[in-house]
Amino acid sequence: MSDHPHAFLALFLGVALAFPLLMLAVAWLWVRFFQPAKPGPRKNATYECGLESTGDSWIQFKAHYYLYAILFLIFDVEVLFLLPFAVAFTGLPGGALLAMLVFILLLVEGLVWAWHRGHLEWK
């Protein structure tokens, strides 16, 4: 490696740009040479269960169910951050307490926002 201080960053940026572009090129080549160009009887065959599809495939889902799930995940994942903090609380500096207070205040802000917008009421 050279003695230039930014050589590693330039190398990292080059790899960070080349890797996804290489993966996209490989995917494009795979589709270009191995995928059938037109739908045929094999592509249109019934998938997995063997039952022919009937009726309309468009079903209306209520977004509230997904919103409840996302809110649950947000407030459930907070335990993953609070538990290690609580275990090592006495050995941590004051900055860690401040950082955790900011984290909890952000979570409370999200809870108040969801409550104020009525996302927590079952409809």
CORDA-V136562 format. One record per residue. N is the residue number from 1. PHI is phi in radians with two decimals (* if undefined). Layout:
n & phi
N & PHI
N & PHI
This chain:
n & phi
1 & *
2 & -1.37
3 & -1.51
4 & -1.21
5 & -1.19
6 & -1.83
7 & -1.13
8 & -1.13
9 & -1.13
10 & -1.14
11 & -1.12
12 & -1.09
13 & -1.12
14 & -1.09
15 & -1.18
16 & -1.12
17 & -1.49
18 & -1.28
19 & -1.08
20 & -1.14
21 & -1.15
22 & -1.13
23 & -1.13
24 & -1.12
25 & -1.14
26 & -1.10
27 & -1.12
28 & -1.14
29 & -1.13
30 & -1.08
31 & -1.14
32 & -1.12
33 & -1.82
34 & -2.00
35 & -1.56
36 & -1.09
37 & -1.25
38 & -2.17
39 & -1.11
40 & -2.20
41 & -1.10
42 & -1.25
43 & -1.23
44 & -1.56
45 & -1.18
46 & -1.12
47 & -1.69
48 & 1.02
49 & -1.29
50 & 1.52
51 & -1.65
52 & -1.24
53 & -1.30
54 & -2.29
55 & 1.40
56 & -1.44
57 & -1.51
58 & -1.52
59 & -2.12
60 & -1.53
61 & -1.79
62 & -1.44
63 & -1.26
64 & -1.09
65 & -1.10
66 & -1.19
67 & -1.13
68 & -1.08
69 & -1.14
70 & -1.15
71 & -1.11
72 & -1.08
73 & -1.10
74 & -1.07
75 & -1.44
76 & -1.44
77 & -1.20
78 & -1.03
79 & -1.11
80 & -1.10
81 & -1.59
82 & -1.38
83 & -1.13
84 & -1.10
85 & -1.12
86 & -1.18
87 & -1.19
88 & -1.79
89 & -1.06
90 & -1.26
91 & -1.67
92 & -1.67
93 & -1.30
94 & -1.14
95 & -1.12
96 & -1.17
97 & -1.11
98 & -1.10
99 & -1.11
100 & -1.22
101 & -1.12
102 & -1.11
103 & -1.06
104 & -1.16
105 & -1.12
106 & -1.14
107 & -1.17
108 & -1.12
109 & -1.07
110 & -1.11
111 & -1.15
112 & -1.12
113 & -1.08
114 & -1.13
115 & -1.18
116 & -1.13
117 & -1.37
118 & 1.44
119 & -1.32
120 & -1.65
121 & -1.61
122 & -1.31
123 & -1.98
